[in-house]
Amino acid sequence: MFNMLSYRKKRNRKEIKAMGYKIKEIREEIGMTQAELSIKAGVSRTIINGLETGRTTTTTTDTLKKIAAALDKKVSEIFFN
């Protein structure tokens, strides 16, 4: 399980929230809604919304991989830039 709270010790809250914005930025660039991403990734829209807004700080590595694959990106391009 990837824990953004542990990662937060190395990054400040603004940077963590920016990772969520990266999901939203990429999703919107390709004209995809949260609902469409949810279906394509097989992840609940609530999780996607939580990651985009910074309200969700803990998720599984599998979830990160699914979202990245649905956006045709590497996990590192979305969450660690």
Helices and strands as residue ranges (DSSP letters): E 2-3, H 4-8, H 13-29, H 34-41, H 45-53, E 58-59, H 61-70, H 75-79
